[in-house]
Amino acid sequence: MWRNLRIIILLLILATVVQQTWQDKAALDWKHNFYVAVYPINVDGSEQVSRYIKTLTRDDFEPMAEYFAEEGDRYSLGMRRPVEVQLGDVVNEVPPAPPNGGSILSTMFWSLKFRWFAWNNSPKVNVKPDIRLYLLYHDPATTPALSHSTALNKGRVGRVNLYGNKSYAKQNLVIVAHELLHTLSATDKYDLSTTLPSYPDGFAEPDKSPRYPQDFAELMGGRVPVSETQAEIPRSLAQTLIGDKTAREIGWLK
């Protein structure tokens, strides 16, 4: 009896995974736009960050929606607004951090925990979101370097580390847009050990001659290559482009 019950449970889990995978692939046909909910979190409990979060409005994220519209046009996507961003209420809980160099099993367990967290910490927005991004705001005065952000295409959730200060607003949007594309199956295009963009897919203009310095960052490459050994963080989304490989991964190129 117990053996049969375990088999039934496993089959139900398998059916759910298959259904979600099919739905994810179907969504990347871009017959409909994606609604994204962003939820601010004051990670440090900082008073300065709290004041900053209170100033946030939907308009602060509009440049990201416009960016995806412009990049979609370059690939003849045929959608006026491929991404719509909604600002949700502040979330007081912090999503679980991914394991540091963990095993495949621990990573899978964290993935389930993160999706369970999202299920329980998604304040309502006007339109049910397809993607949920938790924006973990840190105080730059006490956090000299941000930890690596991460996002999952299974469940389409992201955990994004940002600075809670107006002077970082444009750079913050670059990080948010990068993680958003991870939820749509885009892969990183930089060397994890050096953070240097990988050639050619991590370059916005791989055919440029001379190759260096580049003028733009490929969004999933993360930085603007200025020489073989140096790359700079883009100042804003205006200094980034979506390359062909990324466009293919998210369904913009066939």
N, C-alpha and C positions, 0 to 999 in steps of 0.2 A: 504493500500500500504506500509506504513512505517513498519507495523507489519510484513508483508511478507519479506521486505528487511532485517529487523533485524534477522529473522529466517534464511534467506539465509546466512547472514554473520556468524551467530553462527555455522551453519552447516559446512561452509568452515573452520572456526577455528577448529572445532572438527575433521574434516577430516585431517587437517594439523597435529594436535596433534597425532592422531591415526597413521598416516603415519610415523611421526618421531619416535614414540614409537616402531613401527614395525622395522624400519630401525636400531634403536639403539640395539634392541634385536638380529637382524640378524647379526649385526657387531660383537657381542660378541661370534659368532660361530668361530671367528678367522680363517676364510678362507683367510683373507688378513691382512696385518699388518696395524698399525695405524701410520699416519704421524702427527707429533706434531710440531707446530710452537711456538717458544718462543720469546716474544717481550720484550726487556728491557725497563724500564721506570725509569728515575731519579726523584723519588718522591720528594726529598728534594731540588732539584735544586743545590745540592752540587757539588763543583768543584772536590772534591776527588772522588765522585761517578761517575761523568762524565768521569774522567780519567780511572776509573776502567772499565766502560762499553765499552770504546773504545778498551780495550785490549781483550774483549771477542771474541772467535771464536767458530765455531761449535765443535771443538775438546774439548772444556771445558764441553760440554754436552754429549760427547761420552761415558763416564763411566756410565751414566744413561741408554743409549741404550744397552750397554754391560750387565749391571745388569739385565735388563728385559729379555735379551736373556738367561742368565745363570739361572735365576729363572724359566723361561719358560721350560728350559730343565729338571729341577727337577720335573716338572709336566708333562713331556712327551708331551709338546705342539706341537712339530713337526714343529716349525717355526724357521728359523735361526735368523731372526731379527723381533720380534713381534712389536717393536717400533722403529721408525726412527725420530730423532730430527733434526729440521732445525732452525737455528738462523735467525730471521727476523730483520728488521730495527728497530731502536729506535722509540718508540711511545711517542709523547709529551703530550698526554692527559692521565689523570688518570681515570681508570674505576670506576664507582660508588661503594661506600662502602656499604656493606650489612647493613640493619637496626639493631640497637642494641636493642635486645629484642623486636622486632616489632611483629605486628600481622601477621597472615597468609596472609592477603591481602597485607600488606606492603611488605612482603617477596616476594610474587608473583610479585608485581609491580617492586621491585628491580631486580628480575630475568629477567623480560622483558627488563628493562633499560640496564642491563649488556649485554644481547644478542644483543640489538640494538647498544650498544657501540662497541661490537666486530665486528658487521657487517660493521661499519663505520671506524674501526681502525685496519685493517688487511693488512698491507703491504704485497705485493706479495712475495712468496718464490718459490723455484723451483717446488715443488709439492703441489697442493692444500691440505691444512691441514685438518685432521679429528678433531684435538684437537688444541685449541689455549690457550696458557698460557701467561698471562701478568705478567712479573717479576718486581715487585715494589722494586727497590733497595733503601735502606736507608743508611745514614751515621752512622756507629756505634758510632762515637764521639758525635753525637747529639741525637741519638735514642737509649736509654739504653735497651729498650725491644720492640720486634716486635709485632704488632697486629696479631690477628688470620687470617690465610689465609683461602680462601674458593674457592670451585669449584663446578660447576654444571654438572650433567650428561645430562640434557636437553640443547642441544646446544653445549655441551662439551667445556666449557670455564672455565678458572681459574684465580683467582686474588691472586698472591703469594707474600707475604712479605719476603724480603731477605735483607742481609747486602751486601753493595757494597764494599767489601774488599776481597782481595785475600786469607787472612787467614781464611775466612768463606766459601770458595768455596766448600769444601767437604760436610760440613753440609748443605749448601744451596741446594745441589743436593738431600739430603734426603727429604727436605721440598717439592721440586719440584716434586719428584717421588710420594710422598704421595698425593699431590693434583692431580697429573695426574691420579692416580687410582680412585680418587673421580669422575672424569669425566667418568670413566668406571663402575660406580655403586658400587664401594667399599665403605664401611661404616667405620666410626671411631670406634676404639676398645679400647677406654680409657675413664675413668671417667672425664667428662667435668669439674667437680668441683675441682678435685685434680690433673688432668692430669696423674694419675697413670694408667698403662695398665690394662684392665679388664681380669680377669682369666676366662676361659682358652684361649679365642679367641685372646686376645691382647698379648699373650705370644708366642714368636718364638718357644720355646721348652717347651710346657706345661707339658710334661711327664718327664722332667728332675728331677732327685732325687740326692741330695736335690733340692727343687724348686729354692732356691735363693743361690747365685746370678745367674741370667741368663747371658749368654755370648752374646746374640743377642737381638735386638729389632724386634718385628713384625712390619712391615712397617706401618700398619694402627694403631698399638698400640702406635707408636710414640717414645717410650723410652725403655731403657734397665732396667728391674726390678732388683734391687739389694737387696731389702728386701721388707717386706710387706708395708712399708711406704716410700720407696725411689726408685726413678728411674732416670736414667741418659740419657741425650740426646746422641744419637749415634754419634760417631765421623765422620762416613762416611757411604755410602751405604754398604760397606763391612761388617759393623756391624749390618746389618738388613737382615731379611728374610721375604718372603711372606707366611703367614700361610694358612692353609687349608680353613678356612671360607672365607678369602679374595679371595683366588684362585677360590672358588666356585662362589662368587659374580661377579667376572669379567669373568667367563666362562672358566676358566682353569681346573676346576673339575666339573664333572656332578653329 
